Amino acid sequence: MGLQKIKLAAFDLDDTLLLPGGSLSKRARTAIERACQGGIEIVPASGRAFSSLPEELLQMPQIHYAITSYNKFVTKKNKLQTHPFLVV
């Protein structure tokens, strides 16, 4: 499957994408940037509240949304709009 067919990629943060200190590795940052250049919407997913997501991640202009609070909300970053989210 080529990247052109993938529209969205959501990923966990803690113990998955983030280094033990809570920061992004250069490799992870590069992967996010490449995916976004390929037209893929990258969405961090976390049990955390939106306000506790790593600032380094939120500062990336490529990140527009986050799934937070144990999959209860989808938050649009630039407008801080939070929408209830139902996993089925």
N, CA, C and O of each residue as an XYZ file, in Angstrom:
352
protein
N       0.864     -1.184      0.000
C       0.000      0.000      0.000
C       0.899      1.231      0.000
O       1.765      1.368      0.863
N       0.698      2.114     -0.952
C       1.484      3.333     -1.026
C       0.971      4.400     -0.084
O      -0.172      4.349      0.371
N       1.831      5.370      0.204
C       1.441      6.458      1.106
C       0.255      7.250      0.567
O      -0.515      7.800      1.355
N       0.087      7.322     -0.733
C      -1.002      8.116     -1.306
C      -2.376      7.579     -0.924
O      -3.357      8.317     -1.020
N      -2.486      6.320     -0.495
C      -3.773      5.748     -0.116
C      -4.088      5.962      1.361
O      -5.240      5.831      1.773
N      -3.093      6.284      2.148
C      -3.293      6.506      3.576
C      -3.700      7.963      3.778
O      -3.021      8.868      3.295
N      -4.804      8.196      4.489
C      -5.302      9.558      4.710
C      -5.015     10.062      6.120
O      -4.827     11.261      6.326
N      -4.980      9.145      7.094
C      -4.807      9.537      8.488
C      -4.029      8.453      9.223
O      -4.249      7.260      9.010
N      -3.117      8.882     10.089
C      -2.388      7.948     10.947
C      -2.448      8.482     12.373
O      -1.981      9.587     12.651
N      -3.020      7.696     13.269
C      -3.075      8.063     14.690
C      -2.085      7.177     15.435
O      -1.907      6.012     15.082
N      -1.445      7.719     16.456
C      -0.445      6.957     17.180
C      -0.439      7.336     18.649
O      -0.743      8.469     19.024
N      -0.087      6.367     19.463
C       0.039      6.562     20.902
C       1.319      7.345     21.184
O       2.247      7.323     20.375
N       1.376      8.023     22.303
C       2.555      8.815     22.655
C       3.472      8.104     23.641
O       4.596      7.739     23.295
N       3.005      7.910     24.851
C       3.855      7.391     25.919
C       4.269      5.950     25.652
O       3.437      5.095     25.349
N       5.549      5.701     25.768
C       6.136      4.377     25.534
C       5.963      3.897     24.104
O       6.155      2.713     23.828
N       5.608      4.785     23.192
C       5.477      4.429     21.776
C       6.253      5.423     20.931
O       7.311      5.086     20.401
N       5.749      6.641     20.797
C       6.399      7.642     19.959
C       7.436      8.462     20.727
O       8.476      8.824     20.178
N       7.154      8.747     21.977
C       8.038      9.622     22.755
C       9.197      8.857     23.377
O       9.067      7.685     23.733
N      10.320      9.531     23.500
C      11.472      8.981     24.209
C      11.151      8.939     25.701
O      10.200      9.585     26.141
N      11.929      8.188     26.486
C      11.636      8.096     27.930
C      11.505      9.448     28.645
O      10.753      9.551     29.614
N      12.207     10.466     28.198
C      12.106     11.786     28.821
C      10.905     12.590     28.359
O      10.671     13.694     28.850
N      10.133     12.044     27.410
C       8.933     12.722     26.943
C       9.124     13.569     25.698
O       8.215     14.305     25.314
N      10.292     13.481     25.054
C      10.524     14.282     23.847
C      10.474     13.399     22.604
O      10.505     12.172     22.692
N      10.396     14.049     21.451
C      10.398     13.347     20.171
C      11.831     13.089     19.727
O      12.698     13.949     19.887
N      12.080     11.926     19.179
C      13.393     11.674     18.588
C      13.446     12.376     17.237
O      12.414     12.720     16.662
N      14.649     12.580     16.744
C      14.803     13.181     15.421
C      14.154     12.276     14.376
O      13.553     12.764     13.419
N      14.272     10.981     14.554
C      13.688     10.024     13.616
C      12.153     10.138     13.593
O      11.545     10.102     12.523
N      11.540     10.274     14.758
C      10.079     10.406     14.833
C       9.627     11.707     14.185
O       8.647     11.728     13.440
N      10.338     12.787     14.468
C       9.991     14.086     13.879
C      10.085     14.021     12.353
O       9.205     14.520     11.651
N      11.141     13.411     11.851
C      11.314     13.272     10.402
C      10.196     12.433      9.794
O       9.684     12.767      8.726
N       9.814     11.347     10.464
C       8.734     10.488      9.969
C       7.411     11.249      9.910
O       6.662     11.115      8.942
N       7.119     12.046     10.936
C       5.901     12.856     10.948
C       5.919     13.850      9.796
O       4.925     13.998      9.084
N       7.037     14.526      9.611
C       7.149     15.521      8.544
C       6.989     14.884      7.169
O       6.311     15.441      6.306
N       7.605     13.725      6.955
C       7.496     13.032      5.662
C       6.059     12.583      5.405
O       5.550     12.719      4.292
N       5.415     12.053      6.429
C       4.026     11.610      6.264
C       3.133     12.795      5.900
O       2.287     12.687      5.012
N       3.317     13.911      6.575
C       2.508     15.103      6.296
C       2.771     15.622      4.885
O       1.845     16.057      4.202
N       4.012     15.580      4.452
C       4.329     15.993      3.083
C       3.642     15.094      2.070
O       3.347     15.520      0.954
N       3.387     13.841      2.462
C       2.692     12.903      1.600
C       1.179     13.016      1.689
O       0.464     12.210      1.094
N       0.679     14.011      2.427
C      -0.754     14.244      2.510
C      -1.466     13.461      3.604
O      -2.695     13.383      3.609
N      -0.712     12.882      4.524
C      -1.313     12.101      5.606
C      -1.540     13.002      6.812
O      -0.631     13.712      7.240
N      -2.742     12.974      7.356
C      -3.070     13.720      8.581
C      -2.539     12.912      9.762
O      -2.979     11.785      9.989
N      -1.607     13.473     10.506
C      -1.021     12.801     11.659
C      -1.764     13.247     12.912
O      -1.912     14.444     13.158
N      -2.232     12.280     13.707
C      -3.047     12.579     14.886
C      -2.486     11.829     16.103
O      -2.603     10.606     16.179
N      -1.880     12.550     17.051
C      -1.462     11.884     18.278
C      -2.690     11.455     19.085
O      -3.686     12.175     19.147
N      -2.605     10.284     19.694
C      -3.695      9.757     20.528
C      -3.109      9.434     21.894
O      -2.058      8.802     21.996
N      -3.796      9.871     22.938
C      -3.236      9.698     24.274
C      -4.335      9.649     25.324
O      -5.424     10.192     25.135
N      -4.037      9.002     26.410
C      -4.916      9.035     27.560
C      -4.828     10.369     28.280
O      -5.658     10.674     29.136
N      -3.841     11.150     27.939
C      -3.642     12.458     28.568
C      -4.727     13.453     28.165
O      -5.413     13.278     27.158
N      -4.863     14.495     28.971
C      -5.698     15.637     28.584
C      -4.925     16.438     27.537
O      -3.695     16.396     27.507
N      -5.636     17.160     26.686
C      -4.979     17.948     25.642
C      -3.932     18.889     26.235
O      -2.847     19.041     25.673
N      -4.247     19.512     27.351
C      -3.335     20.487     27.961
C      -2.027     19.874     28.451
O      -1.074     20.603     28.727
N      -1.964     18.557     28.562
C      -0.719     17.936     29.032
C       0.074     17.256     27.913
O       1.059     16.566     28.177
N      -0.358     17.452     26.664
C       0.423     16.912     25.548
C       1.753     17.660     25.459
O       1.815     18.837     25.812
N       2.804     17.009     24.999
C       4.112     17.672     24.918
C       4.078     18.902     24.010
O       3.604     18.841     22.876
N       4.583     19.996     24.523
C       4.600     21.253     23.770
C       5.352     21.087     22.449
O       4.967     21.669     21.435
N       6.406     20.305     22.463
C       7.185     20.054     21.251
C       6.309     19.501     20.124
O       6.485     19.858     18.959
N       5.386     18.649     20.474
C       4.474     18.057     19.497
C       3.432     19.075     19.045
O       3.133     19.176     17.856
N       2.885     19.824     19.988
C       1.853     20.810     19.664
C       2.389     21.971     18.832
O       1.632     22.629     18.118
N       3.684     22.218     18.924
C       4.301     23.308     18.160
C       4.492     22.949     16.694
O       4.734     23.830     15.869
N       4.387     21.669     16.360
C       4.574     21.255     14.968
C       3.381     21.716     14.140
O       2.246     21.347     14.445
N       3.612     22.515     13.098
C       2.497     23.025     12.301
C       1.740     21.925     11.554
O       0.607     22.137     11.121
N       2.356     20.765     11.403
C       1.721     19.662     10.684
C       0.652     18.956     11.515
O      -0.194     18.253     10.962
N       0.679     19.132     12.823
C      -0.274     18.472     13.710
C      -1.496     19.377     13.871
O      -1.386     20.490     14.386
N      -2.661     18.896     13.430
C      -3.883     19.703     13.500
C      -4.878     19.212     14.547
O      -5.664     20.000     15.072
N      -4.851     17.925     14.850
C      -5.819     17.318     15.762
C      -5.102     16.414     16.757
O      -3.966     15.996     16.531
N      -5.779     16.123     17.852
C      -5.298     15.133     18.820
C      -6.501     14.393     19.393
O      -7.550     14.988     19.639
N      -6.338     13.103     19.600
C      -7.347     12.301     20.299
C      -6.844     12.194     21.735
O      -5.739     11.710     21.979
N      -7.666     12.650     22.685
C      -7.177     12.761     24.068
C      -8.152     12.172     25.081
O      -9.253     11.737     24.744
N      -7.712     12.176     26.315
C      -8.526     11.752     27.461
C      -9.100     10.350     27.273
O     -10.307     10.128     27.371
N      -8.190      9.409     26.998
C      -8.578      8.007     26.796
C      -9.629      7.863     25.707
O     -10.641      7.186     25.890
N      -9.376      8.511     24.566
C     -10.233      8.439     23.370
C     -11.609      9.062     23.553
O     -12.539      8.718     22.823
N     -11.757      9.962     24.500
C     -13.058     10.602     24.719
C     -13.264     11.834     23.848
O     -14.403     12.209     23.568
N     -12.159     12.477     23.411
C     -12.282     13.734     22.680
C     -11.339     13.784     21.485
O     -10.246     13.219     21.505
N     -11.796     14.480     20.437
C     -10.935     14.882     19.331
C     -10.842     16.394     19.436
O     -11.864     17.081     19.445
N      -9.624     16.920     19.516
C      -9.429     18.352     19.687
C      -8.722     18.920     18.468
O      -7.693     18.399     18.038
N      -9.282     19.995     17.911
C      -8.636     20.703     16.814
C      -7.710     21.738     17.431
O      -8.163     22.639     18.135
N      -6.429     21.614     17.172
C      -5.397     22.375     17.871
C      -5.526     23.881     17.715
O      -5.512     24.594     18.718
N      -5.652     24.391     16.499
C      -5.587     25.841     16.318
C      -6.815     26.582     16.827
O      -6.757     27.796     17.023
N      -7.928     25.880     17.046
C      -9.137     26.547     17.550
C      -9.533     26.016     18.921
O     -10.491     26.501     19.524
N      -8.805     25.028     19.412
C      -9.100     24.366     20.680
C     -10.565     23.952     20.768
O     -11.208     24.095     21.808
N     -11.071     23.440     19.661
C     -12.429     22.896     19.631
C     -12.344     21.430     20.052
O     -11.561     20.662     19.493
N     -13.141     21.055     21.022
C     -13.145     19.670     21.487
C     -14.482     19.034     21.138
O     -15.546     19.604     21.377
N     -14.398     17.852     20.574
C     -15.587     17.132     20.145
C     -15.601     15.751     20.807
O     -14.578     15.067     20.818
N     -16.733     15.337     21.352
C     -16.813     13.978     21.900
C     -16.522     12.959     20.804
O     -16.861     13.170     19.640
N     -15.898     11.865     21.185
C     -15.464     10.861     20.229
C     -15.934      9.507     20.706
O     -15.701      9.141     21.858
N     -16.585      8.761     19.846
C     -17.069      7.440     20.205
C     -16.311      6.395     19.408
O     -16.310      6.428     18.178
N     -15.673      5.481     20.095
C     -14.972      4.384     19.443
C     -15.944      3.230     19.321
O     -16.520      2.794     20.318
N     -16.134      2.730     18.110
C     -17.045      1.597     17.897
C     -16.287      0.415     17.339
O     -16.879     -0.636     17.092
